[in-house]
Amino acid sequence: MKLSEITSPADIKNLSEEELETLAEEIREKIISTVAVNGGHLASNLGAVELTIALHRAFDCPKDKIVFDVGHQCYAHKLLTGRYEAFSTLRTMDGICGFPRRQESPYDSFDTGHASTAISAVLGIARARDIMGTHFKVAAVVGDGALTGGMCYEALNDAGSRGTPMLVILNDNGMSISRNVGAVSRQLTRLRISRGWIGTKKNVAEALKRIPVCGKPLFKSFERIKNSIRNVLIRDKFFTALGFQYFGPIDGHDIQGMEKVFCRLAEMERPVVVHIVTKKGQGFLQAEEKPEKYHGVAPFVLDNGKMRGETAPSLGKTAGEYLKELAGKDKRICAVTAAMTDSVGLGGFAAEYPNRLFDVGIAEEHAVTLAAGMAVSGLRPFAAIYETFMQRAYDQIAEDVCLQQLPVCLMMDRAGLGGEDGATHHGIIGVSMLRSIPNIAILAPCCEAEMRAMIDWALLRQGPVAIRYPRSAPEIPIGKDTRFKVGKWTVLRSGQGPILLASSSILAECLEAAELLAKMGIDAEVVNASSIRPLDEEYLKRANANQRMLITAEEHVLAGGFGSAVAEYCAREHLSAPKAMIGFKDAFVPHGSRKKLLQSRGMDAEGIAEQVRKAVKQ
């Protein structure tokens, strides 16, 4: 049976070993060819193909429930659950999502996108099953990278304490995004290299059974002592101490071997961890050799794997290189990140100052409080984390950093739309989140020059600073005479008509909109509002005195965002409020290219120009 003929997991139940191997090859070919065109998560998906096939042969979905942690390894799952024809639309606007989505298919049991959540979700599903008196199997597919996140251990501890029957499948490929770090990674390495012991145990057991008369008694004796030997050699009490039965390691590319294990263990009336060892990037040489590079990729040339990626400057790389330069002059400077050293531009810093770069794994809460501890002891830490993941450390930002007014700089990468990665990866609530917390300055650079200037200022401030910036931004000429100053905005286009106050990544669209408005006879002024807290109060008072119309624009939700900050200040000071506020309404934004998402919400240049025109007309 060809992959294109599969409409549900039931179609693969009776395939032969040879047919399963062919199916795995077809799935890999489909994933590689689609990601080459659309971009997406490649290495993680290629490594989980056989695992996904085995799971769907052992489970009866959608009655049985499978939750993929993070969800960036679900492409094979989508192909086996009736989405082959739609797979070419992967990560495109109105197409299928790159992560599991319940609204997309009954086979997607839980929406995921951030790491370390699957065990908690599956435990909740299992407990609902038990309370309702229904019967079905549940499994959480968790990467070893996710186990660097503390939420996994909260769930493991809870599940183990009550003995709730559930299956945790640990997909161990030695990677998250950056190489896995820490004690958990070392423990899994010890377990991983014990495969030889497991093979030896199997061979000895089979040999003992074949001995006439005394074979069975010898085998029973062997069974009694093998656990003691195993614990000496591979120390698998890591999970058993939490109340889980541990099995593994098992070859994660042996479909039938995994299927037998899953079928047997899913029936056990207790929580079980199955340790699967896979190879990230399996079947695509470039991804096998450089799994970090091919974790999440832009479209690439299929023949050679060369990226067709964007050419705009990376503000994260700018920040990382500038921090490296400053660190040579200031020994207090250190950097903290959460499993993505290279992704946030700190690769060069790590190479130059390995003892001052701390990759803590997928543990954003710990990263922020770690930075707070450093700051209270005299260091100047820069915590570089994607904005969408920084949300997880809200309490730590409030209680451990801002309450104590510590000089921690939060480098919030990927602020704005996350594009094709979708709702879980859009950084569009960061201002709202931070504005609710006292003491923290909030800045948003429009270009590399402003980024460097903001880092300089953060080093001087005796208190917390957040710098929000998109993945990349067109170089906007701010001019030598308009160098960044905190609490001061710069006019990039003078005009006598309405004033567009633009924050960060939406600035280029506003400048283009102003040119379109000029053709309509509307002479708009465009202001780079790079200081969100504090606002440029003098500019707002001056604009009000001159009876100028204000319109705010931001690539962010309107509730609690930059526009709200301006409106609140105007209300307090009895100034005229903004005539219009351009931003995302009260709804989650789906996946799609940034250009199309902005266009669909009237936030591209044409849409902004039209909203300004309507405000002027009214």
Protein Blocks (a to p, Z undefined) as FASTA:
>chain_A
ZZklpcbfklmmmpcfklmmmmmmmmmmmmmmmmmmnopafklmmmmmmmmmmmmmmpcc
fkbacddehklammmmmmmnoplmmmmmgoiahiacfbdcfklomklmbdcfbehklmmm
mmmmmmmmmmnopacdddddddfklmmpmklmmmmmmmmmnopacddddddehiakbcce
djklmmmmmmmmmmmmmmmmmmmmmmmmmpghjlmmmmmmmmmmmmmmmmmmnopmlmmm
nopaceddddfkbmklmmmmmmmmmmpccdcdddddddehihiaklmmmmmlmmpacddd
fklopafbdfbdcfklmmmmmmmmmmmmmmkbccddehilklnopmmmmmmmmmlccceb
jafklmmmmmmmmmmnopacdddddfklmmmmmmmmmmmmmmnopacddddehiajehjn
ommlcccklmmmmmmpghiacdddfbfklmmmmmmmmmmpgcdddddddfbdcdddebjk
lcccehiacdfbgcfbdcdddehjlmmmmmmmmmmmmmnopacdddddfbfbdcdfklmm
mmmmnopacdddddddfehplklmmmmmmmmnopacdfbdcddddddddeddfklmmmmn
opafklmmmmmmmmmmZZ
